[in-house]
Amino acid sequence: MHSVKRFFGVMFVTVAGGAAAADADFSGLAALSMPGAEPGVETATPAEPTWCDGVEANGSPDRLKRTIEAGDKNWRSFISALPLTCQWPKEPAVQRAVAVIAQNWMNYTGLTQARALEVLALRAQTTKFDDDEKRLCAELAIPDETEGADKLFMQARQKLFGCQGEALWLSGESLGGSIAGYVDASATPADQAVLLANVIGGTRFLFEDKRSGFDISLLRYVVDQVDLALISEEKALAMLEAPPYKANVTARAVLLESAARARLAGALYKRAVDARLKDAAWKELLVTAPAKGIGEWEKVAVQYKDVLARSDAFEQQFFGPSRGAVKGCWATLKPDFVKVLMGLPHGTEFEARASLNEPIAALLLSRLAACAAVELDPVYANRFVTAALQVRPARGPRSAAYYAALSALGPILADRPKFPVEARNLVYNGDTDLVTAASSLIAEKSGSSKVDIMGWVGDGGESTVQSVKKSGANVVVTFVSTKGKVMSHDCQSTNRISRITSSGEILYQTSCREKGWVTVDTTPESFTSPAEWVEGVQAGSVLKFEAARGKAPGRIGVPITAYADNNKKRLTNFLGLAL
C-alpha cells in the first residue's frame, strides 16, 4: 500500500485558504452520477464530511468531481477526494458528493452509511493510518519457531490487514495452503480475524460480474456457512479491546470493512442459495446434507469434549519449538483414540477402517500418528502414519459438512446424470501438514529402529495363533500348524523354440506333467513383538500381520488385525491397539 500512501501524501497537505462557496461553480458536481445501492446495501443520503478536523485542501468543485469519477477505475480516488470535500462542507452539492463516495464504499463493503463515514474518516488520517499499519504489522510478525496453526493463523491476519499489500477484502486473493484444516480444528480456535480472512479469501466470485461457472463456485457455501454463522461485527469489534488491535486506526477500519464484507458475502450467498432451494437436489446438496453433517459433528464434539481438548493441546505442542513438550503423549492419546473408535462400528476390519473416515476418528488418528512418530519405534509408528494417509483429512464441522454433501452428491448424480455438478467440482482442502510432518520425522529416526529396515519387506500373513509367550519385555507369537495338499509338477525343457528375446537369448518351450499330491506346510514363522503391540491377541485368535524376514526371536512382527476366533465376528486388535 506504499504507493497509495505516497499519493495520499501529495493530496493531504494542509493549505491555507480555499475557494469560497460563493465563488465556486457547483453545477458540474451537482450532476455527479449517484450509483445505485447493491443488493443488501443501504442507499446513501447526502451528508456533511466527517473527516475535516485539521484538514484543508486547495481545489475546485470540478476537480472534486473528476477525482470521484476516477474512483470507478481506482478505489483510491475516492479516498483522494475526501479532503477536497472539506472546502465546502455545507454546500448541498458537496454533501451529495459525500453520499456518492459513501455509496461506493458501502457497495464495496456492505457497511451501513454511518459505518462507512466512520471508516472513511479513519482512512482520511493518512499519516496515522500509515503509522498504525506499520505498527500493527510489526506486532503480527511470526517468530521463527512458529509452525502449524499458529503460523498459518498469523499469516491470515497479516493478509487480512494488508501487511504485504492491500487489505484482503480489497485484494480478494485466496489464502491457499492448509489453513482450512486448522480453522476446522485447533487448540486455539480461529479468532474473528482468521475467520474473516478464511471467508473473504474465497468469496470474491460473489462480487464479480462474470458469473461463468457460478454454480461450481457456489459449492463453497457447503463449508463457508460454518464460518459465516460465527462472524459478526460485534465479535470483530471486541478484538479492538486488546493488543495488538487496541487504539489502532488501521485495525478498526479494516475489521469494520471486513466484517461488513463477510456479512454482504453471506447475503449474496443466501440470495443465490434461496434461488435454488425449490430444486430438491440443490437443497439437499447445499443445505440439508451439510446441516446433518455439522449436527453429527457437534454431537460427538460435546460427547468427547475432553478427548478433543487433549488432542488439540498435543497438536499445538507438536508444532511448538520443543519436542520434549509432547513427551508422554502416547499414554494419553492412545486410550482416547481407542475410546472413540470403540464408539463407532468396529466389529470387523472393514467396519473399523470405514470408521476411521469419521471426522473425529480421522482427526484423532492423525494426531496419534504424529505422537507415534515422536515416541515409538519408527517401524511401528509408520503403521499409524500409513493408516492416517489413507483416510479422509477430516477434522471438524467444516469437513463434516463437506463429506456429508459429497455423500449426498452420489445419489443425486445417479438420479440426475445431467445435474450441473460433478463429484470433482466439490472440492475442500481440509488437510494439514501434520501427518506429512510425522512422516518426515519417522524418516529422520529410521536409523534408530530396532528392526532391520532393509529386511522389512512385508513378509506377513494371516493365521490362527497357537501361543503368545512372554520373553523378557517382549512376547513371541507362534501359529497353529497349517498344512495342505497341492499337486506337484515335473517340467522339462524341450527343443521347441518359444521366442527370442531382444538381447538375442533363445527361450524354449517347457513340457510339464502332474506328479501327484504333496503335503505343504504353510504355517507362518513365529515373530517377536513388544507386548503392547499385541494386546488383545491370544491363543485361538486369527491374526493378520506383517513382519521382517528371518526367524524369531530376531524376527519382529507388526499386527494389522486380530479376531477373537475363526468366526471373525469380533475384532480384538486393530493396528496393534486392543479393542
N, C-alpha and C positions, 0 to 999 in steps of 0.2 A: 504494500500500500504506500510505499515511499513516494512514488511518482505522484500519487494523488495528493499527498500532503505538501509536496513542493508546490503543486498547483494551488492548493489552499493558501499556502504562504503568500503567493502573489495576490490572491483575491482578498484575504482577510487582513488588510492593512488598515490601520486607523488613520483616517484622513479628515482634516478639518473641513467643515462645510459640507455642501451637497446641494443639489438642485432643490429649490423651494417648490412646494407642490403647486403654487400659483403660476410658476414659470415653466412647469413641465407639461408635456403633451402625453396624456394617458390614453388617447384614442386607440392606438395600436395595442396597448396592453389590455385594454378592456375587451378587445376582440380575441384575446388568447383562448385557444380551444380548451375546453374542460373535458378531461377523459371521463368516460363512464365508470361506475364502480364495478369491479369484478364480482362474480357470484360469491356471496358470503361476506362481502366487504361493505362497510358503511359508505354513504355518499357524503363527501366533504362539503362543508359550507364555509363561506368567507370568514376570515378571522385575522386578527392582528398578529404580526410575527411575535413569537415568544422568545426570541434569541438575541435581542438587540442590546442587552446591557453591555455597555462599554464598546459597542461596535458602531463604527461609522464607515461609510463607503462612498465612493465617488462614481457616479454613473448616470445613466438616463433610463427612463421607462422603456425605451426601445431596446437598450442593452439588456435590461432585465427580461424582456420578452424573448429576445434571441437566446439568452442563456437557458431559460426554462425550456424552450423548444428544442434545444440541443440535447436535453435530457432524454428524448426519445431514443437516441442512439448511445448515450453515455450517461448513466445514472449520476455520475459525479457532477454533472452540470446542475442538477437540482440542488446539490449542496453548495455549489459555487454561487447560486442565485440567492442564497439566504441573506448575506449581508446587504445586498442591493435593496432588498425589501425594507430595510431599516431606515431608509432615507424618507419614506412617506408612509409610516405605519398606519395613519388614519385614513389614507386615501382608499375609497371603495375598490378601485381597480387593482390596487396593490393587495388588499385583503382577499380579493378574488384570486389573485396570483398565488397568494399563500395557500388557498384552497386547492389550486391546481398542483402545487408542489406536494401538499399533504396527500391529495388523492393518489398521485403516482406512488408515493411511499406506502400508502395504505394498500394499494393494489399489489405492490411488490411483496409486502409482508403479511397483510391481513390485520394490521394494527387498527385499533379504533382511531378516530381523529385526535382525541385527547392524547393518546399514547404516541401517535405519530408526531404531533407537535412537540411532545416532551423529548422524543428521541432525536428529532431534528435539532432541537436546542442543544442537546448534548453533543451532537456531531458538529455543530457550529463552533464549539470551543476547540478549535483545531489544535492549538498548542497543547492544551491539557489532554485532548483526545490522543494525540500522538504520544505524549509522555506516559499517559496511563497505559496505552497499549504496550509500549516497551517494558514498563514495569510489570504488567500482568504476564507478558510472555516470558520475561526473565524468571518469574516465580513459577511458571509452568514448565520450566526446563526439566529434563528427565535425567536423573542420576545414572551414572554408567552401569551400575549393577542392577538396575531395574529391568525386570523381564515380565513376561506373561501379561495378565490382565492389567496390572498397574501401569505397565509401559504403554499398552495399546489404548487404555483409557486416557492417559495423559496426551498421547498423540491426537486422540479425538478432540480433546479440549483445545489443543493448540490449533487444530483446523477450524473448530467452531469459531474461535475468536480471531482468526486470520493471522496467526503468528508467522505463517510462511506465505502470505498473500492476502487475498480478500477473505472476509468473513465467509464461513461455509454457506450461509443462506444466499450469498451473492454468487459464489463460485459454482455451487451445486455439484461439486465433484464427489465421487463416491469415496468412502473411507477405505475400501478394499481390505485385504488381509483377512485375518481370522478373528476380528473383533466381535462379530456376531455371536460366536460361541461363548465368548467371555461375558457379553452382555446377558446372554441366556442364563449363565451361572457363574458366580464368582464370590470370593469371600466377602468382599466389599461390593454390595450391589451398585450397579451403574447409577451415577447421580443424574440430575436433570441435564447437565451439560453434555454428558455422554449419550443419554437417550435422545436428546435433540440432534446431536451430530449423527447418530445412527439412522434417524428417520430422514433428516434433511439431506443426508448424503445419498439417499436412494430414491427420492421422490421428485426430482427435477422434472421428470416426464409429465407430471400432473399439470405443470405450469407452461408447457410448451405448446405452440400452435400446431405443430406437426404431430398428428396422432397415429401415424403408421405403426402398427404393432402394439397399439394401446392395450388391447385385451391381454397380451402377454405380459406387458409391464404391470398391469393391474393385479397380476398374481402376487405381487409383493405384499398386497394387503393381507394375505393369509398370515404373514408374520408381523408386519408393521402394526396391525391392530393391537398387538400386545403392548407395544411401546406407546402408541397414541393414547391408550387408556391410562397411562402413568404420567403423561406430560400435562403440565398446567402452568399458567403464568404465575400463579401463587407460589408453586413449588420452586419455579425458576427464580423468582424474586427473593425467596428465602435464602438462596445461596449467597445473596449480597450482604448477608449479615455476618459473614465470616471471611477471613483471608482465603485466597488472595483477591477476592472479588469486592470486598467491602470498600466503600468510598472510591470506587474505580469507575470513571465515566465510561470507558470502553466496555467494561464488563456489563454495566447496566444497560447501555444502548443495545449491545449485541444479544444479551439474554432476552430483552423485551422483543426485539425483532425476530429472534429465532423461535421463541415460544409462540409468537403470533403466526410465524410462517408454518410451524408444525400444525398449529390449530387450523390454519387455512388448508394445509395439505389434507388434514382429516376431513374437512368439509368437502373438498374436491373428491376424495376417496368415497365419502358417503354418497355423494351425488351419482358417481359412476357405479357404485355397487348397488344402490337402490334401483337404478335403471335396469339392472339385470335380475333383480330378485323375483320377477314374475316367471323367470325360467328356473324350473326346479333344479336343473343340473348346476347352474351358476350359483344358486342359493346354497346347495349342498357343498360345493367346492369352496366358496369364499366365506361362508358364514357358519353353516350348521356343523360341518365336519371339524373345522378349526376350533369352534367353541367346545365341541366334545373333547377334543384332544387337550385343550387348555384346562377344562374342568377335571379331566382324569389326572393331569399333572398336579393341579392344585390339591387334589385329594391325597395323593401319595406324598406330596411335599409336606403336608400337615402331619400325615401318619409317621413319616420318617424325618421329622424336623431336626432332631438331634444328630441323626446319621448324616444328613446333608451338611449340617454345621461343621462337624468334624472333618468331612470330606473337603468342604470349601477351604477350611483352615489349612489342610495339608497342601492343597494345590498352591495356595499363596506362599507357603513356606518352601515348597519345591522350587519355585521360581525366585526365591529370595537369594541373598548372597551366600548363605551358609548351608552346606549340605548337612551339617550336624543338627540343624534345626528340625529335620524330619526323622531323626533317629527314633526308633520305636514305632514307626508308622504301621508296620505290618501287623503288630499286635492289636492295633486299633482298627485299621481299615479292613482287614480280613474278616473278622466276625460281623462287621457292619455289612459287608458285601454279601456274605452268606445269608444273613438275616433277610435282606431284601430279596435275594434270589429264591429263598425258601417261600416267600410270599407270592411268588409268581409260578406259573406252570413249570414243573421241572421233573416230571415223572420219568422222562426219557431224555436221551442226549438231544434229540431233535427239539423237544419242548424247551429244554434248558438253553440251547443255542438260540432259539427263537426269542426267548425271554430276555436275552442279552441285548436285544434291539429295543426294549422298552427304555424310554428316556432316562429313568432313574438308574436302571441297571447299567446302561451304556455309560452314563456319567461315572458311576462308582467303579466300573471295570477299568476305565481309562486311568483313573487315579490310583487304583490298586496296581495297575501295570507300572505306573511311574514309581510307586513305592517299592515294588518288587525290584525294579532296576537299581534302586539305591541299596536295598537291604539283602537281597537274595543272590544266590549263585546265578551268574549270567544265563546258564542253560535253562534253569527253571524259570527265571524271570522272563526269558524270551517267550515262554509259552503264553504268558499273560499279555505281552505286547502283541504277539501274533493274533490272539483272540480279540484284542481291542481293535486291531486294524481291520478286522473282518465284520465288525458290527456298525450299525448306523452311528454317525457322530451326533448323538442326541444328548441334550444336557438340561433342558428346562421347558418352560411353557411355549417358547417360540418354536423349538424343534418339535415339540408335541403337536402344535398346531399344524406345522408343515407336514409331518408324516401322516397325520390324520387326513389332511387334504389329499396327499399323494395316494393314500389307500382308497379314498373316495373316487379318485380320478379313473382308476381301472374299470370299475363297473359302468361309469359314465361313458367311457370310450367304447366299451363293449356294446352298450345300448345305442350310442350315437357316434358312429365312426367318423362323421364329418364335424363333430364338435370342434370349435376353433382353438382348442388347446391340446397339445401333445404332452406326453409324460416328460419329454426333455425340456419343455418350456417351464416346468415347475421346478425352479432351482432355489436352493438355500444353502449357503456355505456356513453351516453351523459348527464346523470343525475347529479345533485349536491346534497349537503346536505341542501340546502336552505329550501325546504318545510318540510323536517324532523325537522329542527331546529324550524320552525314555529309551527309545531305540538307539539313539546316539550314545547314551550313557552305557547301555549294555555292550555296545561295540568297544567302547573305551575300556571296559572291565573284562573283556573276553579272556585276556591273558591270565586273569586270576581264578578262572573256573577250575573246580576240582575234577571236571570231566574233560577228557581228551576231545577238544573241539574238533580236531581233524578227523577223529573217529566217529563223530556223531553224524550218522547217515540215515537216521530214521529207521534203524533195524528193530522194528517193533512187531506187534501182532495183537491178537486177541485170543484169550484162552481162560479156562477155569483155574482159579488159584488153588494150589494144594496146601500151601502154608505161608505164613508171614512170621518169620522168626527174627527176634532181636539179635543184633550183632553190634555191640558197643552202642554208639549213638545212632546207628542205622538199623535197618531191617533188611532181610533178604527174602525176596518173594520168589517162590517156586510154583511150578504149574503142574496140574494133573497130567499124567502121561496120555498123550494123544497119538494114536496110531491108526493108519488106514491102508487099504489095499489100492494099488494103482497098477495099470497094465504097463509092463516093461516092453521095450522095443529093441530090436537089433538092426542097426543101419549100416549098410556098406556102400562105399563109393563105386560108381560104375564108370565105364569108359565113354558114356554118352555126355557130350558137351552141353552144359546148361547155358552158359553165356561167357563172354569175355569182358572183363572189367575195363574201365578207362585206362588203367595202368598196364593193361596187357595180360593180366592174370587170367588163366583159363579155369573156369569153375565147372565141375562135373555134377551130374545128377546123382542122387543117392537112392538106394533101394532099401526100404525098411519092412520088417515083419514083426508081428507080435510074438513075444516070448512067453508071456504068462503073467499072472498076477503076483505082485511082490508087496510085502508089508513095508510101509514108510512111516518113520517116527517124525511127527510134526510138532512135537512138544517144544514150546519156546524155551530158550535158555533162561535160567534164573537171572535176576538182576538185583542190585543193591540200591536202596533209596533211603534218604533221610526219613525218619519215622513220620514226620509231619506231612510229607508228600503223599503218603498212602493211608491217611486216616480214612476210616470207613471201609477199608479193604480187609477181608478176612478169608479164611478157608471157605471155598464154595462160591466166592464172588467171581463174576465174569469181568475180567479186566482187559481194557484196551490200553496199550501203552506204546511209547517209543523208547528206544534205548541206544546206548553206544555199542560198538562192536566188542567182541571178546566174551569173557565168562566172568561170573560173579567170583570173588567179591569186587573185582575191578570194574565190572560192567554196571554202569549207572542207568537207571530207568526213570522215566517220567510218566506218571499216569495221565491218561486222557479222560477215560470214563471207567466207572466200576458200577456194576449192578449187583444187587443182593444175591441173585441166583440166576440159573439158566432161563428163567421165565422173562427176564429183562423187563420187569414191571416197575422196579423201584431203583432209582439211581441213588447210589450211596457215596459216590465220589465223582467230582467233575472238575477237571483242570487241576487235580491234586487237592481239592478242597472237599472236606467231609460234609455231606448233606444229611 
